[in-house]
């Protein structure tokens, strides 16, 4: 990297650090950015618990966040199905784009005018593979989420003319956050799933990419044109993995992080090939691994003091048992990178959203969400 690029990256890191410190170290977080002129028509969110806004509340699943202290720092101070102490990445992205975070598909009230700003299909325990997360009970897998989007489309067709619907979809953004559960709730659970016996880590990563690519193209074929494809974070550093005791003191589980390379590098390449193969559409890869890695490697820069344990959980690294009903969380959530055994805090979610929205090509390839939103297709 040239000295000029190194200086640009250092300057950018300082801007991120200042922004986060200003937002999270002065007062309790209360970010309400919605109200600016909308930059997109709608947000359609596909993914897992990182971006679930309450779908699993309506499913027969044990993967739920419908109890306190989840939501303890949200505007209502009550649990709302988000696997976080407050706002998710999508909540923050919606604010930056000037629209509210979309409602959950499974909520019976998500119909009619409530569809106009988009819908969230994300579901805790969901994976790219249909088998992933089945031990948690019901969940909307990737393939089911695509079917659910087509159900929404049927409703939107009754509300708009074909030409208006085409323009509406072209100005919307699809956020896709998948892959983590396929590892932590499938490949890394050999007692419940056979995948680690059937595939090498690289073969498994390619299996995920092949399944993922088909569903992304399916969504593009029915009208979506702008996609943000988030990579998988360093799962070997989350409290539930550290709690296994298999990592050296002060280190993450390197072998877990190393097995993610095929998927993340492949997803970045997939974004490039989709851009070439589908002119008139835009596909952006989000380097979640690198962004979370920055927070792990430089915690003070982002206002964090604890990056190896959860704010709400128990056992080793507060990650052996995740956050339980009525459990008292840590008192200063803004100091923690991880909220529970698996998920990041609101403070960390803001950093990820900020970097996805306005980050350099090392964070978002080939452009960021702000730039993608400004493109007229």
N, C-alpha and C positions, 0 to 999 in steps of 0.2 A: 504494500500500500504506500502511495506517495506521501510525502510530508504534508502536502496540502490536504489530501483526503484524511490523513490522521488528525490534522487540526480541525477539519470540519466535523469529524466524528466526536472529537473531544468537546468542541463547542456545543454540539447537539446534546451530548450527555449532560453537560452543565445546565442547558436549558431545561431538560427533563427533570433534573434534580431540583432546580429552583421551582419549577411548576408544581412538582409533587409536594415539596416542603411547604410552599405557600398554601396549598389546598388542605394538607393533612396534619400539619404540625401546629397550626394556630388555634383552630376550633374543631369541634366535632364535625364530621363530614356532612355537608348538606348541599349537594350539588344539584341544581335544577337549571340545566342549560337549555331546555326546550323553550321555544318562544322566538328564537331567531327564524329568519326566513328558511323554510325547508329546502334542503339541497337535493332531496330524493322524494319520490312519490311514496315509497313504502319500504319497510324492512321485512324480509322473509327470513326467518332464522331456523336453521336445521342443525341439530347437534345433540349434545349430551347434557349432563348436569351443570357443566360450566355455564351454560346459557339457558338452561331450563327456567322459565318464568312461572311455572306452576302446573305444567301438564300432568306430572305424576300425582298431583293432588287428586286427580280425577280417575286414576288408574288403580287397579288392584296390584299394588307394588309395595315392597318394604323399603324401596329407595325413595324416601320423601323427606322434605324439609318444611313440614307444616307444623312445627312446634318450636317454642322458644328454647334456646336463644337465637335460632335462625331469624334473621330480620330485625335483630335488636337495634341496629343502627339505620334501618330503613326510615323513610319519612313517617310511616305509621307506627314504627317501633314494634310491629307485630310480624309474625312469620307469614310469608306469602308464597311459599313454594320455591324460593330462590335458595340455592345451596351456598349461602354467604351471610355475613353479618349485615349486609346492606345491599348496595347496588352491584349488578353484574357488569361485565364488559359490554353487553348489548345495551343496558340502561345508559351507560356513559356514551356509547357510540350514537345512540338515538339522540341524546342531548346535543352532541357535537354536530349531528346532521340536521338538527332542528325539528325532530319528530319524536313522539313518545315511543318507548319500547313497546313492541307489539304484544297483544294479549295471547294467552295460550290457546291453542286449537281445541283442546279437550274441554274447555270451559263452555257449557251450553250457551252462555251469553255472548260468545264470540261469533257473531252473525250480523248480517246487515251492515249498517254504517260502521260498526266496530272493525270491519275487515279493511277499511279504506287505508289505514296506515300500515298494513301488513299483519302478519300472524307469526307466532312462534310455534314450531312443531317440535322443538328440542325436548328431549326426554331423558331423565336420569337413568343410567345403566345402559343406554342405547349405544350400539356400535355400528360399524360398517357391515359386519357379518350378522346375519339374523340370529345366530346362536349366542352371540355375546351378551352377557348379563342376564341370562335366563334364570339364574338362581335367585334373582331379586323379584321375579314375578313379571307382571305385564310391563311393557315399555314400548315406545314407538321406535322401532329400528329404523335405520336409514331408508330401507325400501318402503316401510310403512309411512315414513314421513313424506316421501315423494308422492305416494298415493293420497295422503292427506292434503298435500298441496293441490293436487288435481281436484279434490273435493272443493277446496276454496275457490279454485278457478271456475268451477261450475257455478258457484254463487256469484262470483264477480261478473260472469257473462250475462247474468240477469240484471245487473246494475249498470253496465256500460255497453256502448256500441263496440263492435269488433275493433274499429280503428282506435277508439279511446283506450280500450283495454291493451292493445299493442303498445301504445305510447306509455301508458301507465306502467306496464311491466318493464319496458325499456329504461324507464327512469327509476326503477326500484333496484335495491341491492339485496342479494342473497348472501347471508352470512352462514358459513358451514364450518362446524367445529366437531370433528370426528377423529377417532383413532385411539384415544387414550384408553377407553374401556376395552377395546380389542386386545390391548396388552394387559392391563391390570385386572380385568374381569374376564379373561379368556386365556391368552397365551401364558401368562404368569401364574395361572391356577391349574397346574397339571393334575391335581386331585379331582377336578370337576370337568375339565375340558381336555380333549386329546390333541389339540392343535400343536403343542410344543413337541409332541412325539411324531407328528405327521410332517412338520415343516421346520426347516432351519430358520433362524431369525430373518435372513435375507429373503428366503422364499415366502415367509409369512408376510413380510412387508410388501412384497410384490403382489401377493394374493389380495391384500387390502386395497392396494392401488388399482388393481384391475376391477374389483367390485365397485370402488368409489367412482372411478372414471365413468362407468356405465350410467350410474345414477346422476352424476353431474350433467352428462350429455342429455339424459332424459329431461332434466329440468330446463336445460337450454332449448330443447326441441319444442317445449310447450310455451316458450315466450320469455323466460328470464334471460337477461343479457349481461348483468354485472354480478360477478361472484368474488367473494373474499373467502379463500380457502386457508383456514388456520392450521398450522402444523401442530405436532404433538410436543408438549413441554418436556423438560427433563424429568421423567417420571421416577427415575432412580433417586430423586432428591425430595420427593413428597414424604410427609411424616409416616404414612402407612408403610412405605417401603423402608424407610430408615428404622422403623420399629421392629423389622425382622431381625435386627442385630447383625446382619451380614456385611454391613459397610464398615470399613476401617474408621476409627475415631475421627470425627471432623470431616468425613468424606461422604459422598453420595455412593449409591450402588452403580459403579461404573459399567458393569456388564449390562444392566438394564438400560442405561442411557445409550450405550453403544448399539444396542439392537434396534434403536429407533432411527438410526441413520438412513437405512434403506427407504423407510416410509417418508421421512421428511425431505430427503434429497429428491426422492422420486416425485413427491407432490410438487416441489418447486419446478421440476422438469415438466411435470404434467401441465402446470399452469402455462408454461411456455408453449408446449405443443398445442394446447387447446386454443391459445391466442392465434397461433398460426392456422389452425384448422377451421376456426370459426370466426372469420372476419365479421365485424359488426357486433361482436361480443367482447367482453373484457374479463379476464380471469387473473386474480391477484393472489399470490402466495404470501401468507403471514408467517413470519419467522418467530413463532411463539417460543421455540426452544431457546433462541438467542436472547429474546427479551427477558424471559424468566431467568435465564442464565446470568444476565447483567445484574438482576436484582439479587441473585444468590452470591455473586462474586463481589458486588459493590453495595452492600446493604445501606451504609450510611448515606450514600448519594441519593437514595430514594426514601430516606427517613426510617429505615427498618433497623431494628436491633436484634430480632430473633428470626432466623431463617431455617432452623433445623428442628422446629417443634411447632405444633399447632396451637392456636389460641384457645380452642375448645376441643378437648379430647383427654384421654387418660392412658396410662401406661408409658412405655418407653417412647420418648420424643412426642408424648401426648398424641401418639398415632396408632397405638395398638387397638384402642376402642375409640371410634369417632364420636363427635359431639352428640350427647344424649339429651333427652327431654329434661328441661329445667336445670341443666348443668350450668354452673357459673362459668362464663368465659373469662379470659384474661381482661384486665381492667383497661389497658390501652391497646385497643385493636390495631391502631395505626402503626404500632411498632412491629407487628407480625406480618410476615409474608403469607403464611398459611392460616386460614381460618379453622379448618378441621383437618381430619386425616388425609383428605384428598383435594380440597379446594382452597383457592386463594382468597385473601381478604378483599374487602372493598377497596382498600388503599392500593393493593397490587392490581386489582381489576382496572383501576383508573390508569395506571401506568401502561398496561397492555392496550387499553382502548386508545390512549393518547398516541402511542407508537403506531398502532394500526391506522389511525386516522391521519397522522401527519408525519410519520417516520420516513427516514431515508430508504434507499433501495436495499440496504442490509436488513431492514425490518420488514419491508413490504416490496415484493418483486412482481412486476417491473415498476409499479407505481403504488401510491398509498390510496386509502379509501377516499380521502378528500379529493384527490386528483381524479380518481375514477368517477366520483359523483358528479364532477364538473363536465364530464364528456357527454356530448349530445350524440346519441346513436340514431 
